[in-house]
Amino acid sequence: MKLKYILIALSAALVVWFIYDSFSQPGPQDLEGDFKEVAMYRNENNTGPIVRIYAVTVADTLWEAMQAYGDYMPHTKYGNTSVYFFLEGNPAPDEVFPGEPNFPQQYQEYNVAVYEKDAMSQVAFRKHPFRR
């Protein structure tokens, strides 16, 4: 009888630990840099490649934090995810769209970095991609 209560208590403790662990996972909100998503696009195609494009403002050029932010963004197998970073206080697009370029040309000079994950999950992180 005592063994039964020990097993129930142990099971309850494991369930509580699993729930706590599930809700305490790190995410983009835990990164330094005050990231704010200002624009987002996702195509409506659920049977083929999913395209996700984000425009995000950041307080400072924390390159590692920007790459980590991109890593946290959703990605679908055989889909493409692009995250464009802009410094807070500078102009940033309020709309992004598919095709090239993904936002109006007037904002290119304010883009400080771009994170791209392609269909084969290859990551590319480029600083100042539109600087000539």
ABEGO torsion letter per residue (X at the ends): XAAAAAAAAAAAAAAAAAAAAAAABBBAAABBGGBBBABBBBBABAABBBBBBBBBBBABBBAAAAAAAAAABBBBBGBBBBBBBBBBGBBBBABBBBEOBABBAAAAAABABBBBBBAAGBBBBBBGAABX
